[in-house]
Amino acid sequence: MISNDTICALATANGMGAIAVIRISGPQAIEKVNALFRSKFGSKQLTEVDSHTVHLGYVLDADTYIDEALFTVFKGPHSYTGEDVVEISTHGSVYIQQKVLEVLNKNGIRNANPGEYTFRAFWNGKMDLTQAEAVADLIASDSKASHEIAMKQMRGGFSTQIKELREQMVNFAALIELELDFSEEDVEFANREQFNELLNDLQNILKKLADSFAYGNVIKNGVPVAIVGAPNAGKSTLLNALLNEERAIVSDVEGTTRDTIEETLYINGIGFRFIDTAGIREAGDKIEQIGIEKTFEKIDKASIVLYLYDCNIMADNQIANQLEALVSKGKIVFNIANKIDVDNTREVIPQAIKDEFKDVIHLEISAKEKHNIDLLKEQLFAQVQLLNNANDTIVSNSRHLDVLQKTLAQIQKIRQGMQQGLPGDLLAMDIREALEYLGTITGEIDVDQDILGTIFGKFCIGK
């Protein structure tokens, strides 16, 4: 990706639309686009206009007029990439889009790679690495909560905190390095007691950031929720009630749901990916057996399991056995007694079950009548909120989590070295390694090219 040529790409979505925006960036962007530009008003040249101005003109292929378009000029370093940038807003015809890109290619402008514009912005110091990664998260955000996390990170919330922590360590590392220059005089510039306090503070902050990943990850990717239970427990009816639409087929015939059905519902800005599964029982045929096997696969992948049963027919020992099996998987489990609209004198959820499974959320509902469905939604949202450690900065990127965990391990190594009276030169090496870990989060320290390729390769072309 590291190149100094001029690139182009469609910046809007593929396909026909009202308009399409084609972005050109590089040292010759303005000059090369000017060669195929003809102003609608006089003999204006893009090479002579001010930055951040828009100009109406024609896109030309030699003497052929391709389209009437708007040409927006941004002169580096005051642009997204930090380079000269021109954006051509054409009519949204797919033919026009392709033809303009062909003409750009003919004029020596190559097609951009995925994420190359944002990579150039990072490389030219317009944003750090965490902010660049947040651009991709912002584009992919599909809920209010994921949008807010991406916006905070793109505005530098996370990177600012990391830079402040790193700066504190740099200051102490400088004093340790200074001691090495006076090793023969046995002087101590760095107060070990103060540094130990600093390490405590760093450890607490980094741990809080690392712990926030559990919340940030579900916000970013949605919360997988598996609806499980025996056939005819009302799983499909519950899915329809949650979505407030007839998404799943409802039937009195056992085994109607033979494959998993997945739908996303947003509750207070958080996405929940509900999975209606095949009923758990002895399969009647091979196809149903495949569906039941998929049910257990979805349970393993889910963060929350809604165990649903018909409270009028399910025996207490059966409920207990199923709950025990689900709880043992380490999931958040809801014990949901369904069909309370049917007249029955028996206790809906036996107190013995509630006493035995105190960490399970117990609810009584009627999926058919939509009774307590709103309460179920409230409880789902509440369980996700329990993951939130009330930290303003939320980590949602697995790369950041990995580096935070490595930094925490390194800080623990530094503390052990101090307790053991490690010499200053060895202590300095351990501190440098911790600083390098923190630096790789924001890109202040050289990041492996393979890592950069992985990060920016996930971007769409044109961004």
Secondary structure by P-SEA (a helix, b strand, c coil): ccccbbbbccccccccccbbbbbbbccaaaaaaaaaccccccccccccccccbbbbbbbbcccccccbbbbbbbcccccccccbbbbbbccccaaaaaaaaaaaaaacbbbbccaaaaaaaaaaccccaaaaaaaaaaaacccaaaaaaaaaaaacaaaaaaaaaaaaaaaaaaaaaaaaaacccccccccaaaaaaaaaaaaaaaaaaaaaaaaaaaaaccbbbbbbbccccaaaaaaaaaacccccccccccccccbbbbbbbbcccccccccccccccccccaaaaaaaaaaaaaaaaccccccccccccccaaaaaaaaaaaaaacccccccccccccccccccccaaaaaacccbbbbbbccccccaaaaaaaaaaaaaaaaccccccccccaaaaaaaaaaaaaaaaaaaaaaacccaaaaaaaaaaaaaaaaaacccccccaaaaaaaaccccccc
